[in-house]
Amino acid sequence: MMRLAIWCALAITTLFAALPATAATQRDWADCKADDPDRSIAGCTRIIEARGGSPHNRAVAYDYRGVAWRNKGDLDRAIADYDEAIRLDPKYYDGYIGRGLVYQARGEYDRAIADDDQAISIDARNPSAFINRCLVNYQKGSYDIAIADCTEAITLCRQGRCSPYAQNAAYSNRGLAWRNKGDIDRAIADYNEAIRANPKDAVAYNNRGHAWDDRGDFDAAIADFNEAIRLDPKEADYYYNRGLAWYRARGEYDRAIADYTDAIRLNPKYARAYDRRGDAYFAKDDLDRAIGDYTEAVRLDPKYDSALNDRGFAYDRKKDYDRAIADYTEAIRLDPKSADYYYNRGNAWSKHGDADRAIADFSEAIALDPKDVRYWNGRCWARAIANRDLTQALADCTEALRLGPHDTRAMDGRGFVYLRLGRLDESIADYDAVLKVDPKLATSFYGRGLAKLRKDDTVGSGADIAAAKAIRSDIADEFACYGVTPAAPAADCGAAEAHWKSAETLGILAGYEDHLKRFPHCPFAGLARSKIEALKK
């Protein structure tokens, strides 16, 4: 998880203002400025209620009390105090800074920017408002504006107008914007400067770790996450991020599980950590533990659609298709624009034997994202294994291959469609192409073996089917589920040609259906299917 470098500007004028010599005491001011929120609120309240204080000093007290309310999470009271500080002193820079930070915390970014604008109009040589406005624009997705603001802050810092901590925040926040624009080199350069300004900033190490990960330098990423954890061992996000690196970059699932477990120990309500730990268990084929973690993630966050999708995938792997479909359906309800969720449910329906619903889901996925090879191939395969709409299945696989010319799954699927259609030479050609790239794909060996058998190449067929079974012992059972079994020798198809001529002479649906029933694996079977489809339309 990316961490934001929040720069909470302390009042420059306040730090150097003389303490008032009226009713408010030195102790009142010491309490008001205390780090403990309750002590601060009590001290500031005494100052606010005392008589004789100047409007500016009362504004300062409201400002400090606003900070205390913000630290306690009471944002409404914080804004009320900042409002009063600004009313008492409309030129009070820090009042606008503080209220802008509260608006930012509430996600009211335009109001936050308006307050930062006002602060800049009061003192354009103070970097604090530029740093804060940079971060707000980053959160809005206005990365170019964010970069400009942080650059202005950095310029002011170079003139000696800010502390090392402010300089750290300016570089760190600009790094966030560069990274989200895809300029990883500039992001890393900025994080380097942020770390140079404050070598104890765990956030900057964490964020640079993400940038190294983007670049593919996983050793550097893990080293930075290690340092972030060393500097702040109680921050759950840093363990979570290192867990992601172990999982995605190295495939070291046990280490990933250990880090996710630490993240959960530090934050027992960390739903994403449960979800990711579930992914690691899934990768280890420990499906029951994976499902347990996905279930806890959903319990903690019932609207966590990706955790529902992940649990559906685990149920799918266990061949519990009813539960898988239920989870995919709920994920779709929560995010109806996710093409992947429809695709996953389509696969589950297909395995469940419901071709109509499978095709409908693949069609919805294609409508949402027509450039994804998997969705076209999924619909092609659903039609092919159901032995229906084979002309459309062929069009789907062909479109998948147009989008991904080297996609072996799409090529394998089209080879199967050609096998169904009886276009055996084209089927063999597709399977040949697949096996050159992926010589361990059992479905292509088996499909090519069947095509060769139907061409009476018993030697070649036997070799391919044996190779397929050596890779996957259950491959024949899979094809049998699709209604595809080794064909009879060509000699047994001798009567097929005469029967086909009779069916062509009649030219009626019943004649073609009878031919397909009698000779399902002989050379004219594909033509019969095409004729049946055309006549049914």
C-alpha positions as CSV (number, residue, x, y, z in Angstrom):
1,M,0.0,0.0,0.0
2,M,1.3,3.4,-1.0
3,R,1.7,5.8,2.0
4,L,1.2,9.6,1.8
5,A,3.7,12.0,3.2
6,I,1.4,14.2,5.2
7,W,3.1,17.5,6.0
8,C,1.3,19.2,8.9
9,A,2.7,22.7,8.9
10,L,3.2,24.3,12.3
11,A,2.4,27.9,12.5
12,I,5.5,29.8,11.7
13,T,4.2,33.0,13.2
14,T,3.0,31.1,16.2
15,L,6.3,29.5,16.9
16,F,7.9,33.0,17.3
17,A,5.0,34.9,18.8
18,A,5.5,36.3,22.3
19,L,3.3,34.6,24.8
20,P,0.5,37.0,26.0
21,A,0.9,38.7,29.3
22,T,-2.8,38.9,30.1
23,A,-5.1,36.5,31.7
24,A,-3.7,33.4,30.0
25,T,-0.8,31.9,31.9
26,Q,2.4,30.3,30.7
27,R,1.0,26.9,31.9
28,D,-2.2,27.5,29.8
29,W,0.0,27.9,26.7
30,A,2.2,25.0,27.6
31,D,-0.9,22.8,27.9
32,C,-2.4,24.2,24.7
33,K,0.7,23.3,22.7
34,A,1.1,19.8,24.3
35,D,1.1,16.7,22.1
36,D,-1.6,15.0,24.2
37,P,-4.9,16.0,22.6
38,D,-6.9,16.1,25.8
39,R,-4.3,18.3,27.6
40,S,-4.1,20.5,24.6
41,I,-7.9,21.0,24.4
42,A,-8.1,21.8,28.1
43,G,-5.3,24.4,27.9
44,C,-6.5,26.0,24.7
45,T,-10.1,26.2,26.0
46,R,-8.8,28.1,29.1
47,I,-7.0,30.6,26.8
48,I,-10.1,31.0,24.6
49,E,-12.4,31.6,27.5
50,A,-10.0,34.0,29.3
51,R,-10.6,37.7,28.9
52,G,-8.2,40.3,27.7
53,G,-6.4,38.1,25.1
54,S,-5.8,39.6,21.6
55,P,-7.8,38.3,18.6
56,H,-4.6,36.9,17.1
57,N,-3.7,35.0,20.3
58,R,-7.2,33.6,20.6
59,A,-7.0,32.6,16.9
60,V,-3.7,30.8,17.7
61,A,-5.5,28.9,20.6
62,Y,-8.3,27.9,18.3
63,D,-5.7,26.7,15.8
64,Y,-4.0,24.5,18.4
65,R,-7.3,23.2,19.6
66,G,-8.3,22.4,16.1
67,V,-5.2,20.3,15.7
68,A,-6.1,18.4,18.9
69,W,-9.6,17.7,17.7
70,R,-8.2,16.5,14.4
71,N,-5.8,14.2,16.2
72,K,-8.8,12.8,18.1
73,G,-10.7,12.2,14.9
74,D,-13.4,14.8,15.6
75,L,-13.2,16.6,12.3
76,D,-16.4,18.6,12.7
77,R,-15.1,20.3,15.9
78,A,-11.7,20.8,14.3
79,I,-13.3,22.7,11.4
80,A,-15.4,24.8,13.8
81,D,-12.3,25.9,15.6
82,Y,-10.4,26.7,12.4
83,D,-13.4,28.7,11.3
84,E,-13.3,30.7,14.5
85,A,-9.5,31.2,14.2
86,I,-10.0,32.6,10.6
87,R,-12.9,34.8,11.8
88,L,-10.7,36.3,14.5
89,D,-7.8,36.8,12.2
90,P,-8.6,36.6,8.4
91,K,-4.9,36.8,7.5
92,Y,-4.0,33.9,9.8
93,Y,-2.0,31.6,7.5
94,D,-2.0,28.6,9.8
95,G,-5.8,28.6,10.2
96,Y,-6.2,28.0,6.5
97,I,-3.5,25.4,6.5
98,G,-5.1,23.5,9.4
99,R,-8.6,23.7,7.9
100,G,-7.3,22.6,4.5
101,L,-5.8,19.5,6.1
102,V,-9.2,18.6,7.7
103,Y,-11.0,19.1,4.4
104,Q,-8.4,16.8,2.8
105,A,-8.9,14.2,5.5
106,R,-12.7,14.3,4.8
107,G,-12.1,13.9,1.0
108,E,-13.3,17.4,0.3
109,Y,-10.5,18.2,-2.0
110,D,-11.8,21.3,-3.7
111,R,-12.4,23.0,-0.3
112,A,-8.9,21.9,0.8
113,I,-7.4,23.5,-2.3
114,A,-9.4,26.7,-1.7
115,D,-7.9,27.0,1.7
116,D,-4.4,26.3,0.4
117,D,-4.9,29.0,-2.2
118,Q,-5.9,31.5,0.4
119,A,-2.8,30.6,2.5
120,I,-0.6,31.1,-0.5
121,S,-2.2,34.5,-1.2
122,I,-1.2,35.5,2.4
123,D,2.4,34.2,2.2
124,A,3.6,32.9,-1.2
125,R,7.1,32.4,0.2
126,N,6.0,29.7,2.7
127,P,6.3,26.2,1.3
128,S,3.7,24.6,3.6
129,A,0.6,25.4,1.5
130,F,2.4,24.3,-1.7
131,I,3.3,21.0,-0.1
132,N,-0.3,20.4,1.1
133,R,-1.9,21.5,-2.2
134,C,0.5,19.2,-4.0
135,L,-0.7,16.2,-2.0
136,V,-4.4,17.1,-2.5
137,N,-3.9,17.4,-6.2
138,Y,-2.2,14.0,-6.2
139,Q,-5.2,12.5,-4.4
140,K,-7.5,14.1,-7.0
141,G,-5.4,12.5,-9.8
142,S,-4.2,15.9,-11.1
143,Y,-0.6,14.8,-11.2
144,D,0.9,17.6,-13.4
145,I,-0.6,20.2,-11.0
146,A,0.7,18.3,-8.0
147,I,4.2,18.1,-9.5
148,A,4.2,21.9,-10.2
149,D,3.2,22.6,-6.6
150,C,5.8,20.3,-5.0
151,T,8.4,21.8,-7.4
152,E,7.6,25.3,-6.1
153,A,7.9,24.0,-2.5
154,I,11.2,22.4,-3.3
155,T,12.4,25.7,-4.8
156,L,11.5,27.5,-1.6
157,C,13.2,24.8,0.4
158,R,16.4,25.3,-1.5
159,Q,16.2,28.9,-0.5
160,G,16.3,27.8,3.1
161,R,12.6,28.4,3.8
162,C,11.7,25.0,5.2
163,S,12.8,22.3,7.6
164,P,14.3,19.0,6.5
165,Y,10.9,17.4,7.3
166,A,9.1,19.8,5.0
167,Q,11.7,19.2,2.3
168,N,11.3,15.4,2.8
169,A,7.5,15.8,2.3
170,A,7.8,17.9,-0.8
171,Y,10.1,15.3,-2.5
172,S,8.2,12.3,-1.3
173,N,4.8,13.7,-2.5
174,R,6.3,14.7,-5.9
175,G,7.6,11.1,-6.1
176,L,4.1,9.8,-5.7
177,A,2.9,11.9,-8.6
178,W,5.8,10.9,-10.9
179,R,5.2,7.2,-10.1
180,N,1.5,7.5,-11.0
181,K,2.4,9.1,-14.2
182,G,4.6,6.1,-14.9
183,D,7.9,8.0,-14.7
184,I,9.6,5.6,-12.3
185,D,13.1,7.0,-12.6
186,R,12.0,10.4,-11.5
187,A,10.0,8.9,-8.7
188,I,13.0,7.0,-7.4
189,A,15.2,10.2,-7.7
190,D,12.7,12.1,-5.6
191,Y,12.4,9.4,-3.0
192,N,16.2,9.4,-2.8
193,E,16.1,13.1,-2.0
194,A,13.3,12.6,0.5
195,I,15.4,10.0,2.3
196,R,18.5,12.2,2.2
197,A,16.4,15.0,3.9
198,N,15.1,12.6,6.5
199,P,16.9,9.3,6.7
200,K,14.5,8.1,9.4
201,D,11.4,8.4,7.2
202,A,9.9,4.9,6.9
203,V,7.2,6.3,4.5
204,A,9.8,7.3,1.9
205,Y,11.5,3.9,2.1
206,N,8.1,2.2,1.7
207,N,7.2,4.3,-1.3
208,R,10.6,3.8,-3.0
209,G,10.1,0.1,-2.5
210,H,6.9,0.3,-4.6
211,A,8.9,2.1,-7.3
212,W,11.6,-0.5,-7.3
213,D,8.9,-3.1,-7.6
214,D,7.5,-1.3,-10.6
215,R,10.9,-1.3,-12.2
216,G,11.2,-5.0,-11.6
217,D,14.1,-4.7,-9.1
218,F,12.6,-6.9,-6.5
219,D,15.8,-7.2,-4.4
220,A,15.9,-3.4,-4.0
221,A,12.2,-3.3,-3.3
222,I,12.4,-5.9,-0.5
223,A,15.5,-4.1,0.9
224,D,13.5,-0.8,1.2
225,F,10.5,-2.6,2.8
226,N,13.0,-4.1,5.3
227,E,14.2,-0.7,6.2
228,A,10.7,0.7,6.5
229,I,9.9,-2.1,8.9
230,R,13.1,-1.5,10.9
231,L,12.3,2.1,11.3
232,D,8.6,1.5,12.1
233,P,8.0,-2.1,13.1
234,K,4.4,-1.4,14.2
235,E,3.2,-0.3,10.8
236,A,1.1,-3.2,9.3
237,D,1.3,-1.8,5.7
238,Y,5.0,-2.3,5.5
239,Y,4.7,-6.1,6.2
240,Y,1.8,-6.3,3.8
241,N,3.9,-4.6,1.0
242,R,6.8,-6.9,1.6
243,G,4.5,-9.8,1.5
244,L,3.3,-8.7,-1.9
245,A,6.9,-8.6,-3.1
246,W,7.7,-12.1,-1.8
247,Y,4.5,-13.4,-3.4
248,R,4.5,-11.7,-6.8
249,A,8.2,-11.3,-7.5
250,R,9.8,-14.3,-5.9
251,G,6.9,-16.8,-5.6
252,E,8.1,-17.3,-2.0
253,Y,4.7,-18.1,-0.6
254,D,5.8,-19.1,2.9
255,R,7.6,-15.8,3.4
256,A,4.6,-13.9,2.0
257,I,2.3,-15.8,4.5
258,A,4.6,-14.8,7.4
259,D,4.5,-11.1,6.4
260,Y,0.7,-11.1,5.9
261,T,0.3,-12.8,9.3
262,D,2.4,-10.1,10.9
263,A,0.3,-7.4,9.2
264,I,-2.9,-9.1,10.6
265,R,-1.3,-9.3,14.1
266,L,-0.7,-5.6,14.0
267,N,-4.1,-4.8,12.4
268,P,-6.6,-7.6,13.0
269,K,-9.2,-5.8,10.8
270,Y,-6.8,-5.7,7.8
271,A,-9.2,-7.3,5.2
272,R,-6.7,-7.0,2.3
273,A,-4.0,-8.8,4.3
274,Y,-6.4,-11.7,4.8
275,D,-7.3,-11.7,1.1
276,R,-3.6,-11.7,0.0
277,R,-2.7,-14.4,2.5
278,G,-5.6,-16.4,1.0
279,D,-3.9,-15.9,-2.4
280,A,-0.6,-17.3,-1.0
281,Y,-2.4,-20.4,0.4
282,F,-4.2,-20.8,-2.9
283,A,-0.9,-20.7,-4.7
284,K,0.3,-23.5,-2.4
285,D,-3.0,-25.4,-3.2
286,D,-4.1,-25.2,0.4
287,L,-7.6,-24.4,-0.6
288,D,-9.3,-24.8,2.7
289,R,-7.0,-22.2,4.4
290,A,-7.4,-20.0,1.4
291,I,-11.2,-20.1,1.6
292,G,-10.9,-19.4,5.4
293,D,-8.9,-16.2,4.8
294,Y,-11.1,-15.1,1.9
295,T,-14.2,-15.6,4.2
296,E,-12.6,-13.5,7.0
297,A,-11.8,-10.8,4.5
298,V,-15.5,-10.7,3.4
299,R,-16.6,-10.8,7.0
300,L,-14.5,-7.7,7.8
301,D,-15.6,-6.0,4.6
302,P,-18.9,-7.4,3.1
303,K,-18.4,-5.1,0.1
304,Y,-15.0,-6.5,-0.7
305,D,-15.8,-7.8,-4.2
306,S,-12.3,-9.0,-5.2
307,A,-12.2,-11.2,-2.1
308,L,-15.5,-12.7,-3.1
309,N,-14.1,-13.3,-6.6
310,D,-11.0,-14.9,-5.1
311,R,-13.1,-17.2,-2.9
312,G,-15.2,-18.1,-5.9
313,F,-12.0,-19.1,-7.7
314,A,-11.0,-21.3,-4.8
315,Y,-14.4,-23.0,-4.8
316,D,-14.1,-23.4,-8.5
317,R,-10.7,-25.2,-8.0
318,K,-12.5,-27.5,-5.6
319,K,-15.1,-28.2,-8.2
320,D,-17.8,-26.7,-5.9
321,Y,-19.3,-24.8,-8.8
322,D,-22.5,-23.8,-7.0
323,R,-20.6,-21.9,-4.3
324,A,-18.2,-20.5,-6.9
325,I,-21.1,-19.2,-9.0
326,A,-22.8,-17.7,-5.8
327,D,-19.6,-15.8,-5.0
328,Y,-19.0,-14.6,-8.5
329,T,-22.6,-13.4,-8.6
330,E,-22.2,-11.4,-5.5
331,A,-19.0,-9.9,-6.8
332,I,-20.8,-8.9,-9.9
333,R,-23.6,-7.3,-7.9
334,L,-21.0,-5.2,-6.1
335,D,-19.0,-4.3,-9.2
336,P,-21.1,-4.9,-12.4
337,K,-18.4,-3.3,-14.5
338,S,-15.8,-6.0,-13.8
339,A,-15.4,-8.0,-17.0
340,D,-13.2,-10.5,-15.1
341,Y,-16.0,-11.4,-12.7
342,Y,-18.3,-12.3,-15.6
343,Y,-15.5,-14.3,-17.3
344,N,-14.9,-16.3,-14.1
345,R,-18.6,-17.0,-13.7
346,G,-18.8,-18.0,-17.3
347,N,-16.1,-20.5,-16.8
348,A,-17.9,-21.9,-13.8
349,W,-21.2,-22.2,-15.7
350,S,-19.3,-23.9,-18.5
351,K,-17.9,-26.5,-16.1
352,H,-21.3,-26.8,-14.5
353,G,-22.7,-27.8,-17.9
354,D,-24.9,-24.7,-18.5
355,A,-23.7,-23.5,-21.9
356,D,-26.4,-20.8,-22.3
357,R,-25.4,-19.0,-19.1
358,A,-21.7,-19.5,-19.8
359,I,-22.1,-17.9,-23.3
360,A,-24.2,-15.1,-21.8
361,D,-21.5,-14.3,-19.2
362,F,-18.7,-14.4,-21.8
363,S,-20.7,-12.1,-24.0
364,E,-21.1,-9.6,-21.2
365,A,-17.4,-9.7,-20.5
366,I,-16.7,-9.0,-24.2
367,A,-19.1,-6.1,-24.1
368,L,-17.3,-4.6,-21.2
369,D,-13.8,-5.2,-22.6
370,P,-13.8,-6.3,-26.2
371,K,-10.0,-6.3,-26.4
372,D,-9.3,-9.2,-24.0
373,V,-8.3,-12.4,-25.7
374,R,-9.5,-14.5,-22.8
375,Y,-13.1,-13.5,-23.1
376,W,-13.4,-14.3,-26.8
377,N,-11.6,-17.6,-26.3
378,G,-13.9,-18.4,-23.3
379,R,-17.0,-18.0,-25.5
380,C,-15.4,-19.9,-28.3
381,W,-14.6,-22.8,-25.9
382,A,-18.1,-22.7,-24.3
383,R,-19.7,-23.1,-27.7
384,A,-17.2,-25.7,-28.8
385,I,-17.5,-28.1,-25.9
386,A,-21.3,-27.8,-26.1
387,N,-21.1,-28.7,-29.8
388,R,-23.3,-25.8,-30.8
389,D,-23.0,-22.6,-32.8
390,L,-19.7,-23.9,-34.2
391,T,-19.5,-21.3,-36.9
392,Q,-19.8,-18.6,-34.3
393,A,-17.3,-20.5,-32.1
394,L,-14.9,-20.4,-35.0
395,A,-15.4,-16.7,-35.4
396,D,-14.8,-16.1,-31.7
397,C,-11.5,-18.1,-31.6
398,T,-10.4,-16.3,-34.8
399,E,-11.1,-12.9,-33.2
400,A,-9.1,-14.0,-30.1
401,L,-6.2,-14.9,-32.3
402,R,-6.5,-11.5,-34.1
403,L,-6.1,-9.8,-30.7
404,G,-3.4,-12.2,-29.6
405,P,-1.7,-13.9,-32.5
406,H,0.5,-16.0,-30.3
407,D,-2.1,-17.0,-27.7
408,T,-1.7,-20.8,-27.5
409,R,-5.0,-21.3,-25.6
410,A,-7.0,-19.5,-28.4
411,M,-5.1,-21.6,-31.0
412,D,-5.8,-24.8,-29.1
413,G,-9.5,-23.8,-28.9
414,R,-9.7,-23.1,-32.6
415,G,-8.1,-26.5,-33.3
416,F,-10.9,-28.1,-31.3
417,V,-13.5,-26.2,-33.2
418,Y,-12.0,-27.4,-36.5
419,L,-12.0,-30.9,-35.1
420,R,-15.7,-30.6,-34.3
421,L,-16.4,-29.3,-37.8
422,G,-14.5,-32.1,-39.4
423,R,-11.9,-29.7,-40.9
424,L,-9.1,-32.0,-39.9
425,D,-6.2,-30.5,-41.8
426,E,-6.9,-27.1,-40.3
427,S,-7.3,-28.7,-36.9
428,I,-4.0,-30.4,-37.1
429,A,-2.3,-27.2,-38.3
430,D,-3.5,-25.3,-35.3
431,Y,-2.5,-28.0,-32.9
432,D,0.9,-28.1,-34.6
433,A,1.4,-24.4,-34.0
434,V,0.4,-24.7,-30.4
435,L,2.8,-27.6,-29.7
436,K,5.8,-25.8,-31.2
437,V,5.3,-23.1,-28.5
438,D,4.0,-25.3,-25.6
439,P,5.0,-28.9,-26.0
440,K,3.4,-29.9,-22.7
441,L,-0.2,-28.9,-23.6
442,A,-2.1,-32.2,-23.3
443,T,-5.3,-31.0,-25.0
444,S,-3.4,-30.2,-28.2
445,F,-1.7,-33.6,-28.3
446,Y,-5.0,-35.3,-27.7
447,G,-6.9,-33.2,-30.1
448,R,-4.3,-33.7,-32.8
449,G,-4.3,-37.4,-32.1
450,L,-8.1,-37.6,-32.7
451,A,-7.8,-35.6,-35.9
452,K,-5.0,-37.9,-37.2
453,L,-7.1,-40.9,-36.3
454,R,-10.0,-39.6,-38.3
455,K,-7.6,-39.2,-41.2
456,D,-6.6,-42.9,-40.7
457,D,-3.1,-42.0,-39.5
458,T,-3.2,-44.6,-36.7
459,V,0.5,-44.4,-36.1
460,G,0.7,-40.6,-35.7
461,S,-2.6,-40.7,-33.7
462,G,-1.3,-43.3,-31.3
463,A,1.9,-41.3,-30.6
464,D,-0.1,-38.1,-29.9
465,I,-2.7,-39.7,-27.7
466,A,0.1,-41.5,-25.7
467,A,1.9,-38.2,-25.3
468,A,-1.2,-36.5,-24.1
469,K,-1.9,-39.3,-21.5
470,A,1.7,-39.1,-20.3
471,I,1.2,-35.4,-19.5
472,R,-2.4,-35.8,-18.1
473,S,-3.7,-39.2,-17.3
474,D,-7.3,-38.0,-17.3
475,I,-7.2,-36.2,-20.7
476,A,-9.4,-38.9,-22.4
477,D,-12.0,-38.5,-19.7
478,E,-12.1,-34.7,-20.3
479,F,-12.7,-35.1,-24.0
480,A,-15.3,-37.8,-23.3
481,C,-17.2,-35.3,-21.2
482,Y,-17.3,-33.1,-24.3
483,G,-18.7,-36.1,-26.3
484,V,-15.4,-36.5,-28.2
485,T,-13.9,-40.0,-28.2
486,P,-11.4,-41.7,-30.5
487,A,-13.0,-42.1,-33.9
488,A,-13.7,-45.4,-35.6
489,P,-11.0,-46.4,-38.2
490,A,-11.6,-44.9,-41.6
491,A,-12.8,-48.2,-43.0
492,D,-15.9,-48.0,-40.8
493,C,-16.6,-44.6,-42.4
494,G,-16.9,-46.2,-45.8
495,A,-20.7,-45.8,-45.9
496,A,-20.6,-42.2,-44.8
497,E,-19.9,-40.8,-48.3
498,A,-22.9,-42.6,-49.8
499,H,-25.2,-41.5,-46.9
500,W,-24.0,-37.9,-47.2
501,K,-24.9,-37.8,-50.9
502,S,-28.4,-39.0,-50.0
503,A,-28.7,-36.3,-47.3
504,E,-27.5,-33.7,-49.8
505,T,-30.1,-34.9,-52.3
506,L,-32.9,-34.5,-49.7
507,G,-31.6,-31.2,-48.4
508,I,-33.7,-31.3,-45.3
509,L,-32.9,-31.0,-41.6
510,A,-33.8,-34.5,-40.7
511,G,-31.5,-36.0,-43.3
512,Y,-28.4,-34.0,-42.0
513,E,-29.3,-34.9,-38.4
514,D,-29.5,-38.6,-39.3
515,H,-26.1,-38.4,-41.0
516,L,-24.5,-36.8,-37.9
517,K,-26.1,-39.3,-35.6
518,R,-24.8,-42.3,-37.7
519,F,-21.4,-40.9,-38.6
520,P,-20.4,-38.4,-35.9
521,H,-16.6,-38.8,-36.4
522,C,-16.4,-39.3,-40.2
523,P,-15.3,-36.8,-42.8
524,F,-18.7,-35.3,-43.6
525,A,-19.7,-34.7,-39.9
526,G,-18.5,-31.1,-39.9
527,L,-20.4,-30.3,-43.1
528,A,-23.5,-31.9,-41.6
529,R,-23.2,-29.7,-38.4
530,S,-22.9,-26.6,-40.6
531,K,-26.0,-27.5,-42.6
532,I,-28.0,-28.2,-39.4
533,E,-27.0,-24.8,-38.0
534,A,-27.9,-23.0,-41.2
535,L,-31.3,-24.7,-41.5
536,K,-32.2,-24.1,-37.8
537,K,-31.7,-20.4,-38.4
